[in-house]
Amino acid sequence: MGDSPRDWSTPLPAAVTAWPPPRGVKVAPACWVGGDASQYQAFFKAVLREGGEDALARIWNDAPRRLGARWTRWFRPGMPMHATGSLEEGGGGRRQHGFLVLARAALLALGHPLVV
């Protein structure tokens, strides 16, 4: 459980490394809202089965995203996610922004202290 991203670096496909780097450096773990680890693992495993090792998974983030904001954010330390431009109304009046994240890296992050 004490592994750092440097201990298990996940090579990123060219489609992901071409994304502009997010601002700053993420040091806090990603935080899921609702569901549990087994549900998230099942979701990312299904994305990998359907799309292969470099498959991108669509996830939702309710953090504010202003007009003109960068298209990438940090998903977990060392792993960017890319805004799709999709927007939906979420629970509690918070808007949900669609992002793409590398499914393989997201699945690995669930087994480390990088997603809570």
Short mmCIF file of the C-alpha atoms (twelve columns), coordinates in Angstrom:
data_MODEL
# 
_entry.id   MODEL 
# 
loop_
_atom_site.group_PDB 
_atom_site.id 
_atom_site.type_symbol 
_atom_site.label_atom_id 
_atom_site.label_alt_id 
_atom_site.label_comp_id 
_atom_site.label_asym_id 
_atom_site.label_seq_id 
_atom_site.Cartn_x 
_atom_site.Cartn_y 
_atom_site.Cartn_z 
_atom_site.pdbx_PDB_model_num 
ATOM 1   C CA . MET A 1   0.000   0.000  0.000   1 
ATOM 2   C CA . GLY A 2   2.917   2.396  0.443   1 
ATOM 3   C CA . ASP A 3   3.923   2.381  -3.226  1 
ATOM 4   C CA . SER A 4   4.541   5.749  -4.826  1 
ATOM 5   C CA . PRO A 5   3.927   6.467  -8.519  1 
ATOM 6   C CA . ARG A 6   7.694   6.297  -9.061  1 
ATOM 7   C CA . ASP A 7   7.682   2.679  -7.868  1 
ATOM 8   C CA . TRP A 8   5.273   1.400  -10.536 1 
ATOM 9   C CA . SER A 9   5.358   3.898  -13.388 1 
ATOM 10  C CA . THR A 10  2.800   3.107  -16.084 1 
ATOM 11  C CA . PRO A 11  4.003   3.911  -19.599 1 
ATOM 12  C CA . LEU A 12  1.447   6.102  -21.318 1 
ATOM 13  C CA . PRO A 13  0.370   5.639  -24.939 1 
ATOM 14  C CA . ALA A 14  1.148   8.370  -27.463 1 
ATOM 15  C CA . ALA A 15  -2.495  9.511  -27.448 1 
ATOM 16  C CA . VAL A 16  -2.113  10.432 -23.773 1 
ATOM 17  C CA . THR A 17  1.409   11.863 -23.840 1 
ATOM 18  C CA . ALA A 18  0.258   14.207 -26.636 1 
ATOM 19  C CA . TRP A 19  -2.199  15.863 -24.211 1 
ATOM 20  C CA . PRO A 20  -0.986  19.221 -22.883 1 
ATOM 21  C CA . PRO A 21  0.359   18.778 -19.334 1 
ATOM 22  C CA . PRO A 22  -1.980  19.915 -16.548 1 
ATOM 23  C CA . ARG A 23  -0.960  22.862 -14.373 1 
ATOM 24  C CA . GLY A 24  1.028   22.124 -11.236 1 
ATOM 25  C CA . VAL A 25  1.663   18.690 -9.802  1 
ATOM 26  C CA . LYS A 26  -0.997  16.514 -8.183  1 
ATOM 27  C CA . VAL A 27  0.141   15.064 -4.880  1 
ATOM 28  C CA . ALA A 28  -3.201  14.124 -3.272  1 
ATOM 29  C CA . PRO A 29  -4.971  10.924 -4.285  1 
ATOM 30  C CA . ALA A 30  -7.950  11.064 -6.620  1 
ATOM 31  C CA . CYS A 31  -11.227 10.804 -4.751  1 
ATOM 32  C CA . TRP A 32  -14.226 8.817  -6.018  1 
ATOM 33  C CA . VAL A 33  -17.745 9.792  -4.989  1 
ATOM 34  C CA . GLY A 34  -20.289 6.986  -4.606  1 
ATOM 35  C CA . GLY A 35  -19.756 3.323  -5.401  1 
ATOM 36  C CA . ASP A 36  -16.861 1.253  -4.116  1 
ATOM 37  C CA . ALA A 37  -13.509 -0.069 -5.317  1 
ATOM 38  C CA . SER A 38  -14.979 -3.302 -6.720  1 
ATOM 39  C CA . GLN A 39  -17.451 -1.353 -8.884  1 
ATOM 40  C CA . TYR A 40  -14.683 0.874  -10.235 1 
ATOM 41  C CA . GLN A 41  -12.422 -2.113 -10.893 1 
ATOM 42  C CA . ALA A 42  -15.208 -3.865 -12.807 1 
ATOM 43  C CA . PHE A 43  -15.817 -0.718 -14.874 1 
ATOM 44  C CA . PHE A 44  -12.160 -0.233 -15.864 1 
ATOM 45  C CA . LYS A 45  -11.673 -3.961 -16.553 1 
ATOM 46  C CA . ALA A 46  -14.666 -3.865 -18.927 1 
ATOM 47  C CA . VAL A 47  -13.193 -0.821 -20.714 1 
ATOM 48  C CA . LEU A 48  -9.885  -2.699 -21.151 1 
ATOM 49  C CA . ARG A 49  -11.629 -5.841 -22.443 1 
ATOM 50  C CA . GLU A 50  -13.576 -3.828 -25.008 1 
ATOM 51  C CA . GLY A 51  -10.878 -1.354 -26.037 1 
ATOM 52  C CA . GLY A 52  -7.507  -3.023 -25.439 1 
ATOM 53  C CA . GLU A 53  -4.508  -2.028 -23.333 1 
ATOM 54  C CA . ASP A 54  -4.519  1.643  -24.356 1 
ATOM 55  C CA . ALA A 55  -8.281  2.145  -23.968 1 
ATOM 56  C CA . LEU A 56  -9.527  5.433  -22.586 1 
ATOM 57  C CA . ALA A 57  -12.351 5.404  -20.046 1 
ATOM 58  C CA . ARG A 58  -14.890 8.196  -19.753 1 
ATOM 59  C CA . ILE A 59  -15.312 9.419  -16.186 1 
ATOM 60  C CA . TRP A 60  -17.149 12.360 -14.625 1 
ATOM 61  C CA . ASN A 61  -15.637 15.071 -12.431 1 
ATOM 62  C CA . ASP A 62  -17.731 17.583 -10.511 1 
ATOM 63  C CA . ALA A 63  -14.924 20.056 -9.820  1 
ATOM 64  C CA . PRO A 64  -15.642 23.483 -11.323 1 
ATOM 65  C CA . ARG A 65  -14.311 23.934 -14.854 1 
ATOM 66  C CA . ARG A 66  -14.483 27.481 -16.149 1 
ATOM 67  C CA . LEU A 67  -14.575 28.642 -19.751 1 
ATOM 68  C CA . GLY A 68  -11.012 28.853 -20.996 1 
ATOM 69  C CA . ALA A 69  -9.790  26.246 -18.485 1 
ATOM 70  C CA . ARG A 70  -7.082  23.870 -19.657 1 
ATOM 71  C CA . TRP A 71  -8.278  20.688 -21.360 1 
ATOM 72  C CA . THR A 72  -6.278  18.441 -19.033 1 
ATOM 73  C CA . ARG A 73  -6.296  17.893 -15.274 1 
ATOM 74  C CA . TRP A 74  -4.485  15.465 -13.021 1 
ATOM 75  C CA . PHE A 75  -6.315  12.209 -12.387 1 
ATOM 76  C CA . ARG A 76  -3.692  10.796 -10.050 1 
ATOM 77  C CA . PRO A 77  -0.040  11.794 -9.508  1 
ATOM 78  C CA . GLY A 78  1.666   11.532 -12.890 1 
ATOM 79  C CA . MET A 79  -1.532  10.702 -14.822 1 
ATOM 80  C CA . PRO A 80  -3.477  13.337 -16.765 1 
ATOM 81  C CA . MET A 81  -7.115  13.201 -17.787 1 
ATOM 82  C CA . HIS A 82  -8.521  15.075 -20.782 1 
ATOM 83  C CA . ALA A 83  -11.767 17.076 -20.837 1 
ATOM 84  C CA . THR A 84  -14.257 15.850 -23.447 1 
ATOM 85  C CA . GLY A 85  -16.329 19.011 -23.380 1 
ATOM 86  C CA . SER A 86  -19.374 17.026 -22.182 1 
ATOM 87  C CA . LEU A 87  -21.381 18.537 -19.368 1 
ATOM 88  C CA . GLU A 88  -24.327 17.112 -17.426 1 
ATOM 89  C CA . GLU A 89  -26.272 18.222 -14.380 1 
ATOM 90  C CA . GLY A 90  -25.357 16.108 -11.383 1 
ATOM 91  C CA . GLY A 91  -26.768 15.505 -7.938  1 
ATOM 92  C CA . GLY A 92  -26.918 18.438 -5.549  1 
ATOM 93  C CA . GLY A 93  -26.918 20.930 -8.407  1 
ATOM 94  C CA . ARG A 94  -23.250 20.316 -9.268  1 
ATOM 95  C CA . ARG A 95  -22.353 20.043 -12.920 1 
ATOM 96  C CA . GLN A 96  -20.506 16.910 -14.037 1 
ATOM 97  C CA . HIS A 97  -17.719 17.358 -16.602 1 
ATOM 98  C CA . GLY A 98  -16.783 14.417 -18.823 1 
ATOM 99  C CA . PHE A 99  -13.104 13.420 -18.917 1 
ATOM 100 C CA . LEU A 100 -11.070 10.649 -20.530 1 
ATOM 101 C CA . VAL A 101 -8.499  8.759  -18.476 1 
ATOM 102 C CA . LEU A 102 -6.225  5.862  -19.407 1 
ATOM 103 C CA . ALA A 103 -8.174  2.840  -18.087 1 
ATOM 104 C CA . ARG A 104 -5.046  0.762  -17.416 1 
ATOM 105 C CA . ALA A 105 -3.533  3.477  -15.194 1 
ATOM 106 C CA . ALA A 106 -6.849  4.081  -13.415 1 
ATOM 107 C CA . LEU A 107 -7.158  0.377  -12.639 1 
ATOM 108 C CA . LEU A 108 -3.604  0.249  -11.266 1 
ATOM 109 C CA . ALA A 109 -4.207  3.381  -9.185  1 
ATOM 110 C CA . LEU A 110 -7.143  1.691  -7.444  1 
ATOM 111 C CA . GLY A 111 -4.719  -0.837 -5.937  1 
ATOM 112 C CA . HIS A 112 -2.450  1.865  -4.553  1 
ATOM 113 C CA . PRO A 113 -3.043  4.838  -2.268  1 
ATOM 114 C CA . LEU A 114 -3.605  7.017  -5.348  1 
ATOM 115 C CA . VAL A 115 -7.399  6.756  -5.419  1 
ATOM 116 C CA . VAL A 116 -9.599  6.851  -2.336  1 
# 
